[in-house]
Amino acid sequence: MATITYKVTVATGTTQYGTGDKFYINGELAPVLYLQEGNTYIFDQSDSSNSGDVFAFSTNPNNS
């Protein structure tokens, strides 16, 4: 099994849910992530762009 690190940043972007501050994973806006049981995933939010933003997972589109 592996340890995989994703770099999380926040910047203005546009998705089907509108324009505004969006999370980028490894520089990509709204990527599909395939997580495998047994691996360890680190979501590195050390970038200052994350200040004041809450990063969470949801199974609902646009967390609605």
WOWOFEN-V73267 format. One record per residue. RES is the residue in one small letter. OMEGA is omega in whole degrees, 0 to 359 (999 if undefined). BURIAL is # if it has 16 or more other C-alpha atoms within 10 Angstrom, else .. Layout:
res=(RES RES)
omega=(OMEGA OMEGA)
burial=(BURIAL BURIAL)
This chain:
res=(m a t i t y k v t v a t g t t q y g t g d k f y i n g e l a p v l y l q e g n t y i f d q s d s s n s g d v f a f s t n p n n s)
omega=(189 170 185 180 175 177 182 175 178 177 177 179 179 173 178 181 177 181 179 177 182 174 174 177 184 176 183 180 173 178 171 179 177 182 183 178 179 176 173 181 177 176 187 179 183 179 184 179 180 185 177 179 180 180 181 177 176 175 180 177 178 179 181 999)
burial=(. . . . . . . # # # . . . . . . . . . . . # # # # . . . # . . . . . . . . . . . . . . . # . . . . # . . . . . . . . . . . . . .)
